[in-house]
Amino acid sequence: MGIGGGIFLIALGAILTFAVHANTSWLDLHVVGWVLMLSGVLVLVLTIWFWQGRRRQRGLTLVEQAQIAHDPAQAHPVLPQPPDTDFPPGPQH
């Protein structure tokens, strides 16, 4: 849900608690508003707690590095050349 969801729950709960003045016999909007605000605060706290846990986890990454020694006294390897053709290339049909 994240930070945005937590702020949304807090705002919705505050609207239901402090701004809506409707009388319903089967539902108390003030209690619903307080429950939404508390759940929004809980979502914010849990999100921040999980983010802090991610930042603390630092692991070592093993990187292997191959070092090639170059001896300038050795001759360079001869690469095979493509075979020569006896006739020049002609027009393509």
MOPAC internal coordinates of N, CA, C and O (Angstrom, degrees):
PM7 1SCF
backbone

  N    0.0000 0     0.00 0     0.00 0    0    0    0
  C    1.4452 1     0.00 0     0.00 0    1    0    0
  C    1.5305 1   108.91 1     0.00 0    2    1    0
  O    1.2310 1   119.42 1   129.17 1    3    2    1
  N    1.2722 1   118.71 1   -50.83 1    3    2    1
  C    1.4504 1   121.85 1   172.43 1    5    3    2
  C    1.5170 1   114.71 1    84.55 1    6    5    3
  O    1.2310 1   122.12 1    10.11 1    7    6    5
  N    1.3124 1   113.54 1  -169.89 1    7    6    5
  C    1.4641 1   120.73 1  -176.08 1    9    7    6
  C    1.5198 1   110.90 1   -67.74 1   10    9    7
  O    1.2310 1   120.10 1   138.27 1   11   10    9
  N    1.3199 1   117.41 1   -41.73 1   11   10    9
  C    1.4624 1   120.45 1  -179.44 1   13   11   10
  C    1.5189 1   112.26 1   -61.75 1   14   13   11
  O    1.2310 1   120.74 1   137.57 1   15   14   13
  N    1.3316 1   116.19 1   -42.43 1   15   14   13
  C    1.4638 1   119.89 1   178.22 1   17   15   14
  C    1.5169 1   112.34 1   -65.07 1   18   17   15
  O    1.2310 1   120.58 1   140.20 1   19   18   17
  N    1.3284 1   116.50 1   -39.80 1   19   18   17
  C    1.4653 1   119.97 1   178.10 1   21   19   18
  C    1.5221 1   112.25 1   -63.88 1   22   21   19
  O    1.2310 1   120.86 1   137.54 1   23   22   21
  N    1.3231 1   115.97 1   -42.46 1   23   22   21
  C    1.4729 1   119.50 1   178.53 1   25   23   22
  C    1.5220 1   110.23 1   -66.64 1   26   25   23
  O    1.2310 1   120.22 1   142.39 1   27   26   25
  N    1.3321 1   117.19 1   -37.61 1   27   26   25
  C    1.4637 1   120.42 1   177.70 1   29   27   26
  C    1.5232 1   110.91 1   -62.58 1   30   29   27
  O    1.2310 1   119.93 1   135.99 1   31   30   29
  N    1.3400 1   117.74 1   -44.01 1   31   30   29
  C    1.4612 1   120.36 1   178.79 1   33   31   30
  C    1.5179 1   111.79 1   -64.08 1   34   33   31
  O    1.2310 1   119.97 1   141.12 1   35   34   33
  N    1.3086 1   117.67 1   -38.88 1   35   34   33
  C    1.4664 1   120.85 1   178.62 1   37   35   34
  C    1.5253 1   109.99 1   -65.05 1   38   37   35
  O    1.2310 1   120.43 1   135.65 1   39   38   37
  N    1.3262 1   116.78 1   -44.35 1   39   38   37
  C    1.4654 1   120.35 1  -178.90 1   41   39   38
  C    1.5301 1   110.71 1   -66.06 1   42   41   39
  O    1.2310 1   120.03 1   136.51 1   43   42   41
  N    1.3178 1   117.54 1   -43.49 1   43   42   41
  C    1.4635 1   120.33 1   179.38 1   45   43   42
  C    1.5215 1   111.09 1   -64.31 1   46   45   43
  O    1.2310 1   120.60 1   138.55 1   47   46   45
  N    1.3096 1   116.46 1   -41.45 1   47   46   45
  C    1.4653 1   120.07 1   177.23 1   49   47   46
  C    1.5186 1   112.37 1   -64.21 1   50   49   47
  O    1.2310 1   120.08 1   140.48 1   51   50   49
  N    1.3247 1   117.45 1   -39.52 1   51   50   49
  C    1.4655 1   120.45 1   178.44 1   53   51   50
  C    1.5311 1   110.87 1   -66.10 1   54   53   51
  O    1.2310 1   120.53 1   141.73 1   55   54   53
  N    1.3191 1   116.60 1   -38.27 1   55   54   53
  C    1.4725 1   119.49 1   177.85 1   57   55   54
  C    1.5213 1   110.11 1   -64.30 1   58   57   55
  O    1.2310 1   120.40 1   133.83 1   59   58   57
  N    1.3254 1   116.83 1   -46.17 1   59   58   57
  C    1.4645 1   119.02 1   179.94 1   61   59   58
  C    1.5207 1   112.23 1   -66.31 1   62   61   59
  O    1.2310 1   119.78 1   145.66 1   63   62   61
  N    1.3122 1   118.02 1   -34.34 1   63   62   61
  C    1.4666 1   120.70 1  -177.45 1   65   63   62
  C    1.5175 1   112.25 1   -77.53 1   66   65   63
  O    1.2310 1   119.95 1   133.97 1   67   66   65
  N    1.3276 1   117.69 1   -46.03 1   67   66   65
  C    1.4606 1   120.03 1  -169.07 1   69   67   66
  C    1.5251 1   114.32 1  -105.86 1   70   69   67
  O    1.2310 1   119.05 1   159.09 1   71   70   69
  N    1.3214 1   119.42 1   -20.91 1   71   70   69
  C    1.4591 1   119.40 1  -173.16 1   73   71   70
  C    1.5278 1   114.06 1  -109.11 1   74   73   71
  O    1.2310 1   119.82 1   154.69 1   75   74   73
  N    1.3023 1   117.96 1   -25.31 1   75   74   73
  C    1.4595 1   119.95 1  -177.87 1   77   75   74
  C    1.5177 1   109.21 1   -93.23 1   78   77   75
  O    1.2310 1   121.00 1   -53.76 1   79   78   77
  N    1.3240 1   115.70 1   126.24 1   79   78   77
  C    1.4658 1   121.30 1   179.96 1   81   79   78
  C    1.5260 1   109.07 1  -120.23 1   82   81   79
  O    1.2310 1   120.59 1  -119.29 1   83   82   81
  N    1.3065 1   116.48 1    60.71 1   83   82   81
  C    1.4590 1   121.11 1   178.62 1   85   83   82
  C    1.5179 1   108.61 1  -106.28 1   86   85   83
  O    1.2310 1   121.03 1   -36.43 1   87   86   85
  N    1.3242 1   115.63 1   143.57 1   87   86   85
  C    1.4569 1   120.78 1   178.52 1   89   87   86
  C    1.5256 1   108.39 1  -105.22 1   90   89   87
  O    1.2310 1   121.50 1   -68.79 1   91   90   89
  N    1.2990 1   114.74 1   111.21 1   91   90   89
  C    1.4545 1   119.99 1   174.31 1   93   91   90
  C    1.5171 1   107.59 1  -116.40 1   94   93   91
  O    1.2310 1   120.74 1   -42.06 1   95   94   93
  N    1.3127 1   116.19 1   137.94 1   95   94   93
  C    1.4687 1   119.40 1  -176.52 1   97   95   94
  C    1.5258 1   111.94 1   -78.49 1   98   97   95
  O    1.2310 1   119.91 1   156.62 1   99   98   97
  N    1.3070 1   117.78 1   -23.38 1   99   98   97
  C    1.4585 1   120.39 1  -174.42 1  101   99   98
  C    1.5238 1   113.75 1  -104.52 1  102  101   99
  O    1.2310 1   120.09 1   173.21 1  103  102  101
  N    1.3586 1   117.43 1    -6.79 1  103  102  101
  C    1.4579 1   120.09 1  -177.00 1  105  103  102
  C    1.5216 1   109.95 1  -145.17 1  106  105  103
  O    1.2310 1   120.74 1   -50.45 1  107  106  105
  N    1.3144 1   116.19 1   129.55 1  107  106  105
  C    1.4649 1   121.12 1   176.21 1  109  107  106
  C    1.5298 1   107.74 1   -96.22 1  110  109  107
  O    1.2310 1   120.69 1   -73.72 1  111  110  109
  N    1.3367 1   116.28 1   106.28 1  111  110  109
  C    1.4663 1   120.91 1  -175.96 1  113  111  110
  C    1.5243 1   112.55 1   -66.49 1  114  113  111
  O    1.2310 1   120.06 1   152.79 1  115  114  113
  N    1.3201 1   117.49 1   -27.21 1  115  114  113
  C    1.4721 1   119.99 1   178.60 1  117  115  114
  C    1.5357 1   110.39 1   -66.72 1  118  117  115
  O    1.2310 1   120.67 1   138.93 1  119  118  117
  N    1.3214 1   116.33 1   -41.07 1  119  118  117
  C    1.4687 1   119.45 1   178.92 1  121  119  118
  C    1.5336 1   110.09 1   -68.35 1  122  121  119
  O    1.2310 1   120.27 1   138.51 1  123  122  121
  N    1.3280 1   117.08 1   -41.49 1  123  122  121
  C    1.4636 1   120.64 1   177.62 1  125  123  122
  C    1.5275 1   109.92 1   -60.86 1  126  125  123
  O    1.2310 1   120.25 1   139.00 1  127  126  125
  N    1.3219 1   117.13 1   -41.00 1  127  126  125
  C    1.4605 1   121.06 1   178.32 1  129  127  126
  C    1.5146 1   112.41 1   -62.62 1  130  129  127
  O    1.2310 1   120.54 1   135.96 1  131  130  129
  N    1.3381 1   116.58 1   -44.04 1  131  130  129
  C    1.4643 1   119.24 1   178.61 1  133  131  130
  C    1.5255 1   111.50 1   -65.07 1  134  133  131
  O    1.2310 1   120.61 1   141.55 1  135  134  133
  N    1.3370 1   116.44 1   -38.45 1  135  134  133
  C    1.4684 1   119.58 1   178.44 1  137  135  134
  C    1.5301 1   110.04 1   -64.34 1  138  137  135
  O    1.2310 1   120.15 1   137.67 1  139  138  137
  N    1.3189 1   117.32 1   -42.33 1  139  138  137
  C    1.4641 1   120.03 1   178.42 1  141  139  138
  C    1.5276 1   111.79 1   -64.90 1  142  141  139
  O    1.2310 1   120.20 1   139.25 1  143  142  141
  N    1.3286 1   117.23 1   -40.75 1  143  142  141
  C    1.4751 1   119.43 1   178.48 1  145  143  142
  C    1.5288 1   111.01 1   -64.01 1  146  145  143
  O    1.2310 1   120.18 1   136.77 1  147  146  145
  N    1.3279 1   117.26 1   -43.23 1  147  146  145
  C    1.4701 1   119.71 1   179.44 1  149  147  146
  C    1.5256 1   111.36 1   -66.50 1  150  149  147
  O    1.2310 1   119.97 1   141.45 1  151  150  149
  N    1.3149 1   117.67 1   -38.55 1  151  150  149
  C    1.4624 1   118.76 1   177.82 1  153  151  150
  C    1.5270 1   110.70 1   -68.30 1  154  153  151
  O    1.2310 1   119.52 1   146.15 1  155  154  153
  N    1.3314 1   118.53 1   -33.85 1  155  154  153
  C    1.4603 1   120.93 1   175.44 1  157  155  154
  C    1.5138 1   112.17 1   -64.21 1  158  157  155
  O    1.2310 1   120.54 1   138.69 1  159  158  157
  N    1.3269 1   116.57 1   -41.31 1  159  158  157
  C    1.4660 1   120.51 1   177.06 1  161  159  158
  C    1.5262 1   109.58 1   -64.82 1  162  161  159
  O    1.2310 1   120.29 1   140.15 1  163  162  161
  N    1.3334 1   117.06 1   -39.85 1  163  162  161
  C    1.4626 1   120.20 1   178.57 1  165  163  162
  C    1.5200 1   111.18 1   -63.80 1  166  165  163
  O    1.2310 1   120.13 1   139.41 1  167  166  165
  N    1.3229 1   117.35 1   -40.59 1  167  166  165
  C    1.4654 1   120.83 1   177.60 1  169  167  166
  C    1.5233 1   110.55 1   -62.87 1  170  169  167
  O    1.2310 1   120.13 1   136.94 1  171  170  169
  N    1.3274 1   117.35 1   -43.06 1  171  170  169
  C    1.4718 1   120.15 1   178.46 1  173  171  170
  C    1.5282 1   111.49 1   -61.98 1  174  173  171
  O    1.2310 1   120.68 1   134.96 1  175  174  173
  N    1.3288 1   116.30 1   -45.04 1  175  174  173
  C    1.4683 1   119.93 1  -178.39 1  177  175  174
  C    1.5268 1   110.40 1   -64.24 1  178  177  175
  O    1.2310 1   120.30 1   135.86 1  179  178  177
  N    1.3393 1   117.03 1   -44.14 1  179  178  177
  C    1.4644 1   119.30 1   179.79 1  181  179  178
  C    1.5257 1   112.03 1   -65.65 1  182  181  179
  O    1.2310 1   120.21 1   142.31 1  183  182  181
  N    1.3185 1   117.21 1   -37.69 1  183  182  181
  C    1.4640 1   120.11 1   178.60 1  185  183  182
  C    1.5218 1   111.21 1   -63.86 1  186  185  183
  O    1.2310 1   120.54 1   134.25 1  187  186  185
  N    1.3086 1   116.57 1   -45.75 1  187  186  185
  C    1.4689 1   120.30 1   178.91 1  189  187  186
  C    1.5209 1   110.50 1   -64.97 1  190  189  187
  O    1.2310 1   120.17 1   142.06 1  191  190  189
  N    1.3323 1   117.29 1   -37.94 1  191  190  189
  C    1.4654 1   120.68 1   179.48 1  193  191  190
  C    1.5256 1   111.15 1   -64.91 1  194  193  191
  O    1.2310 1   120.00 1   137.12 1  195  194  193
  N    1.3363 1   117.60 1   -42.88 1  195  194  193
  C    1.4585 1   120.05 1   178.18 1  197  195  194
  C    1.5235 1   111.25 1   -67.18 1  198  197  195
  O    1.2310 1   119.84 1   143.36 1  199  198  197
  N    1.3263 1   117.91 1   -36.64 1  199  198  197
  C    1.4621 1   120.14 1   178.05 1  201  199  198
  C    1.5225 1   110.62 1   -64.84 1  202  201  199
  O    1.2310 1   119.85 1   140.37 1  203  202  201
  N    1.3147 1   117.89 1   -39.63 1  203  202  201
  C    1.4581 1   120.40 1   178.46 1  205  203  202
  C    1.5243 1   110.71 1   -64.96 1  206  205  203
  O    1.2310 1   120.40 1   144.31 1  207  206  205
  N    1.3241 1   116.84 1   -35.69 1  207  206  205
  C    1.4603 1   120.50 1   177.97 1  209  207  206
  C    1.5127 1   112.08 1   -65.27 1  210  209  207
  O    1.2310 1   120.10 1   144.17 1  211  210  209
  N    1.3158 1   117.41 1   -35.83 1  211  210  209
  C    1.4708 1   120.66 1   178.01 1  213  211  210
  C    1.5139 1   111.57 1   -68.01 1  214  213  211
  O    1.2310 1   120.68 1   142.06 1  215  214  213
  N    1.3039 1   116.31 1   -37.94 1  215  214  213
  C    1.4664 1   119.18 1  -177.29 1  217  215  214
  C    1.5256 1   111.32 1   -69.99 1  218  217  215
  O    1.2310 1   120.24 1   150.31 1  219  218  217
  N    1.3288 1   117.15 1   -29.69 1  219  218  217
  C    1.4530 1   119.82 1  -178.08 1  221  219  218
  C    1.5222 1   112.31 1   -76.13 1  222  221  219
  O    1.2310 1   119.92 1   154.74 1  223  222  221
  N    1.3058 1   117.75 1   -25.26 1  223  222  221
  C    1.4533 1   120.30 1  -176.54 1  225  223  222
  C    1.5235 1   110.08 1   -80.14 1  226  225  223
  O    1.2310 1   121.76 1   -78.78 1  227  226  225
  N    1.2823 1   114.24 1   101.22 1  227  226  225
  C    1.4580 1   119.83 1   176.68 1  229  227  226
  C    1.5071 1   107.38 1  -122.71 1  230  229  227
  O    1.2310 1   121.12 1   -54.41 1  231  230  229
  N    1.2845 1   115.46 1   125.59 1  231  230  229
  C    1.4557 1   119.58 1  -179.78 1  233  231  230
  C    1.5126 1   110.26 1  -116.05 1  234  233  231
  O    1.2310 1   121.76 1   -18.17 1  235  234  233
  N    1.2890 1   114.24 1   161.83 1  235  234  233
  C    1.4519 1   119.51 1   176.98 1  237  235  234
  C    1.5160 1   108.85 1   -88.01 1  238  237  235
  O    1.2310 1   120.91 1   -40.73 1  239  238  237
  N    1.2878 1   115.87 1   139.27 1  239  238  237
  C    1.4524 1   121.58 1   176.58 1  241  239  238
  C    1.5152 1   107.92 1  -110.44 1  242  241  239
  O    1.2310 1   121.09 1   -56.76 1  243  242  241
  N    1.3092 1   115.51 1   123.24 1  243  242  241
  C    1.4546 1   120.43 1  -179.58 1  245  243  242
  C    1.5152 1   108.92 1   -86.40 1  246  245  243
  O    1.2310 1   121.03 1   -58.10 1  247  246  245
  N    1.2926 1   115.63 1   121.90 1  247  246  245
  C    1.4589 1   121.34 1   178.48 1  249  247  246
  C    1.5184 1   107.13 1  -117.52 1  250  249  247
  O    1.2310 1   121.50 1   -58.79 1  251  250  249
  N    1.3188 1   114.74 1   121.21 1  251  250  249
  C    1.4589 1   118.66 1   178.56 1  253  251  250
  C    1.5199 1   108.61 1   -93.09 1  254  253  251
  O    1.2310 1   121.48 1   -43.00 1  255  254  253
  N    1.3043 1   114.76 1   137.00 1  255  254  253
  C    1.4483 1   119.95 1  -178.16 1  257  255  254
  C    1.5261 1   108.13 1  -124.29 1  258  257  255
  O    1.2310 1   121.27 1   -53.76 1  259  258  257
  N    1.3036 1   115.17 1   126.24 1  259  258  257
  C    1.4618 1   119.76 1   178.42 1  261  259  258
  C    1.5321 1   108.37 1   -95.89 1  262  261  259
  O    1.2310 1   121.13 1   -50.36 1  263  262  261
  N    1.3011 1   115.44 1   129.64 1  263  262  261
  C    1.4524 1   119.75 1   178.49 1  265  263  262
  C    1.5311 1   108.16 1  -108.98 1  266  265  263
  O    1.2310 1   121.05 1   -52.47 1  267  266  265
  N    1.2859 1   115.59 1   127.53 1  267  266  265
  C    1.4522 1   121.41 1   179.66 1  269  267  266
  C    1.5254 1   107.74 1  -106.86 1  270  269  267
  O    1.2310 1   121.67 1   -56.44 1  271  270  269
  N    1.3036 1   114.41 1   123.56 1  271  270  269
  C    1.4591 1   118.97 1   178.70 1  273  271  270
  C    1.5286 1   108.58 1   -88.47 1  274  273  271
  O    1.2310 1   120.86 1   -48.74 1  275  274  273
  N    1.2910 1   115.96 1   131.26 1  275  274  273
  C    1.4738 1   121.26 1  -179.91 1  277  275  274
  C    1.5201 1   108.19 1  -107.72 1  278  277  275
  O    1.2310 1   121.38 1   -58.97 1  279  278  277
  N    1.3136 1   114.97 1   121.03 1  279  278  277
  C    1.4609 1   120.67 1   177.86 1  281  279  278
  C    1.5207 1   107.57 1  -102.16 1  282  281  279
  O    1.2310 1   119.35 1   -71.71 1  283  282  281
  N    1.3409 1   118.84 1   108.29 1  283  282  281
  C    1.4608 1   120.31 1  -177.65 1  285  283  282
  C    1.5274 1   113.80 1   -64.70 1  286  285  283
  O    1.2310 1   119.59 1   164.14 1  287  286  285
  N    1.3373 1   118.39 1   -15.86 1  287  286  285
  C    1.4650 1   120.15 1  -179.68 1  289  287  286
  C    1.5250 1   111.35 1   -75.90 1  290  289  287
  O    1.2310 1   120.12 1   156.78 1  291  290  289
  N    1.3233 1   117.37 1   -23.22 1  291  290  289
  C    1.4604 1   119.77 1  -179.98 1  293  291  290
  C    1.5251 1   109.63 1   -79.66 1  294  293  291
  O    1.2310 1   121.73 1   -32.55 1  295  294  293
  N    1.3243 1   114.29 1   147.45 1  295  294  293
  C    1.4670 1   119.22 1   179.04 1  297  295  294
  C    1.5214 1   109.31 1   -76.43 1  298  297  295
  O    1.2310 1   122.04 1   -29.00 1  299  298  297
  N    1.3040 1   113.69 1   151.00 1  299  298  297
  C    1.4602 1   118.97 1   177.91 1  301  299  298
  C    1.5209 1   109.35 1   -74.20 1  302  301  299
  O    1.2310 1   119.56 1   -34.09 1  303  302  301
  N    1.3105 1   118.45 1   145.91 1  303  302  301
  C    1.4685 1   119.52 1  -179.98 1  305  303  302
  C    1.5234 1   110.28 1   -66.92 1  306  305  303
  O    1.2310 1   121.42 1   -35.79 1  307  306  305
  N    1.3085 1   114.88 1   144.21 1  307  306  305
  C    1.4522 1   120.81 1   179.45 1  309  307  306
  C    1.5224 1   107.68 1   -89.40 1  310  309  307
  O    1.2310 1   121.14 1   -55.66 1  311  310  309
  N    1.3064 1   115.43 1   124.34 1  311  310  309
  C    1.4498 1   120.16 1  -179.88 1  313  311  310
  C    1.5168 1   109.81 1   -87.72 1  314  313  311
  O    1.2310 1   119.37 1   -37.37 1  315  314  313
  N    1.3188 1   118.82 1   142.63 1  315  314  313
  C    1.4690 1   119.93 1   179.66 1  317  315  314
  C    1.5219 1   110.63 1   -66.14 1  318  317  315
  O    1.2310 1   121.29 1   -41.02 1  319  318  317
  N    1.3428 1   115.14 1   138.98 1  319  318  317
  C    1.4560 1   121.65 1   179.76 1  321  319  318
  C    1.5215 1   108.85 1   -96.18 1  322  321  319
  O    1.2310 1   119.93 1   -29.59 1  323  322  321
  N    1.3072 1   117.75 1   150.41 1  323  322  321
  C    1.4652 1   118.69 1   175.82 1  325  323  322
  C    1.5188 1   109.67 1   -65.81 1  326  325  323
  O    1.2310 1   120.22 1   -30.63 1  327  326  325
  N    1.3349 1   117.18 1   149.37 1  327  326  325
  C    1.4699 1   119.33 1  -177.37 1  329  327  326
  C    1.5269 1   110.90 1   -66.33 1  330  329  327
  O    1.2310 1   121.35 1   -37.06 1  331  330  329
  N    1.3421 1   115.02 1   142.94 1  331  330  329
  C    1.4672 1   120.08 1   177.80 1  333  331  330
  C    1.5281 1   108.60 1   -78.19 1  334  333  331
  O    1.2310 1   121.31 1   -32.89 1  335  334  333
  N    1.2748 1   115.10 1   147.11 1  335  334  333
  C    1.4623 1   120.25 1   176.10 1  337  335  334
  C    1.5238 1   108.59 1  -104.34 1  338  337  335
  O    1.2310 1   120.37 1   -29.79 1  339  338  337
  N    1.3329 1   116.90 1   150.21 1  339  338  337
  C    1.4606 1   121.39 1  -177.50 1  341  339  338
  C    1.5116 1   112.40 1   -80.96 1  342  341  339
  O    1.2310 1   119.98 1   161.38 1  343  342  341
  N    1.2880 1   117.64 1   -18.62 1  343  342  341
  C    1.4634 1   119.73 1  -177.05 1  345  343  342
  C    1.5287 1   109.53 1  -121.71 1  346  345  343
  O    1.2310 1   120.82 1   -32.18 1  347  346  345
  N    1.3262 1   116.04 1   147.82 1  347  346  345
  C    1.4709 1   118.32 1   179.88 1  349  347  346
  C    1.5239 1   110.27 1   -72.87 1  350  349  347
  O    1.2310 1   121.16 1   -25.06 1  351  350  349
  N    1.3029 1   115.39 1   154.94 1  351  350  349
  C    1.4740 1   117.79 1   179.76 1  353  351  350
  C    1.5238 1   109.99 1   -65.21 1  354  353  351
  O    1.2310 1   120.93 1   -42.80 1  355  354  353
  N    1.2989 1   115.82 1   137.20 1  355  354  353
  C    1.4650 1   121.76 1  -179.28 1  357  355  354
  C    1.5192 1   110.98 1   -98.59 1  358  357  355
  O    1.2310 1   121.24 1     1.66 1  359  358  357
  N    1.3321 1   115.24 1  -178.34 1  359  358  357
  C    1.4642 1   118.31 1   178.98 1  361  359  358
  C    1.5253 1   110.75 1   -67.09 1  362  361  359
  O    1.2310 1   120.95 1   -34.54 1  363  362  361
  N    1.2704 1   115.78 1   145.46 1  363  362  361
  C    1.4636 1   121.76 1   179.14 1  365  363  362
  C    1.5167 1   109.58 1   -82.76 1  366  365  363
  O    1.2310 1   119.12 1   -46.73 1  367  366  365
  N    1.3168 1   119.28 1   133.27 1  367  366  365
  C    1.4681 1   123.35 1   178.31 1  369  367  366
  C    1.4895 1   110.02 1  -102.63 1  370  369  367
  O    1.2310 1   120.10 1   180.00 1  371  370  369

